Amino acid sequence: MYCIKCGVQLSDGQKICPICETRVYHPDIEIPDDMHTYPKKDFKSEAFNRKGLMFAITILFAIAAILPTILELSWHERVHWSGYVAGGVILAYLIYVLPYWFKNPNPAIFVPCDFAGVGLLLLYISLETGGKWFLPFAMPIVIAFGAVISAMAILRHYLKRGRLYIYGGGIIALGICCVLIEILLRSTFGVNTSFYWSIAPLTVLFIIGMALIVIEIVKPFKESLRRIFFI
């Protein structure tokens, strides 16, 4: 049985929804004509020009990216710190704004593009600072995290069942990526310590991931959690 107003699943015998406090009526009970089982409320459609709003936001991001570059060129006749600002603004636009230009953005396209943007920004920082850490350190990490999170987003988008398997497996894979970070730190920068810190996040993420997988396997346990947390 579900609440007729907010749609949350209700336990048998509940008379009031614990979320929105709407009274619950059994379908077999005869209800007088002058009594409503849910509060009357007229919802007004919020019509707005979507493309106009996105265009305005795009202009603001463009100003935020171009203005520091113009100022630095006028002061120092070169681009240095303003490149970091412009790169960060472009990356933020790519992640948070660009998908909303589309009615149904496909994560198979946008999530990998986001990580490609992160990689390009790190490459620019590496070249600008004269570092040689991008290829041996940053690129493998970006590829690893990008592959895991992209796979989670794509599977979550296309598969309607077994989502806890996806989340659980993805979380465990992120823990393995933490081990990769420590290995690359040691090999690239010569960071040698007796303590292997990546074991801690790997252990925690492995426990969380396995817990989600077990919840998905044990259906009665999963159903009881849904009733408790109304999910």
Residue pairs with C-beta under 8 A, 6 or more apart in sequence:
1 9
1 10
1 12
1 14
1 24
2 8
2 9
2 10
3 10
3 17
3 19
3 20
3 22
3 24
4 22
4 24
4 37
4 38
5 17
5 20
5 22
5 38
5 39
6 17
6 19
6 20
6 22
8 17
8 18
8 19
8 20
8 230
9 226
9 227
9 230
10 17
10 24
11 227
14 24
15 23
15 24
16 22
16 23
16 24
17 23
17 24
18 230
19 230
22 37
22 38
22 39
23 37
25 31
25 37
31 37
51 101
54 97
54 100
54 101
57 97
58 93
58 97
61 89
61 90
61 92
61 93
61 97
64 85
64 89
65 85
65 86
65 89
65 90
65 93
66 86
68 81
68 82
68 85
68 86
69 79
69 82
69 83
69 85
69 86
71 82
72 78
72 79
72 80
72 81
72 82
73 79
73 82
80 128
83 124
83 128
84 124
84 125
84 128
87 120
87 121
87 124
87 125
88 121
90 117
90 121
91 114
91 117
91 118
91 121
94 113
94 114
94 117
95 114
95 117
98 110
99 105
99 110
106 157
107 150
107 153
107 154
107 156
107 157
108 150
108 153
108 154
108 157
111 146
111 149
111 150
111 153
111 154
112 146
112 150
114 146
115 142
115 143
115 145
115 146
115 149
115 150
116 146
118 142
118 146
119 138
119 139
119 142
119 143
119 146
122 134
122 138
122 139
122 142
123 134
123 138
123 139
125 131
126 132
126 133
126 134
126 138
127 134
133 188
133 189
136 184
136 187
136 188
137 184
137 185
137 188
137 189
140 180
140 184
141 177
141 180
141 181
141 184
144 177
144 180
145 174
145 177
148 170
148 173
148 174
148 177
149 170
151 170
152 166
152 167
152 170
155 166
156 163
156 166
156 167
159 166
162 216
163 216
164 212
164 213
164 215
164 216
164 222
165 212
165 213
165 216
167 209
167 212
168 208
168 209
168 210
168 211
168 212
168 213
168 216
169 209
169 213
170 209
171 205
171 208
171 209
171 212
172 205
172 206
172 209
172 210
174 205
175 201
175 202
175 203
175 204
175 205
175 206
175 209
176 202
178 198
178 201
178 202
178 205
179 198
179 199
179 202
181 198
182 196
182 197
182 198
185 191
186 192
214 221
215 221
215 222
215 225
216 222
225 231
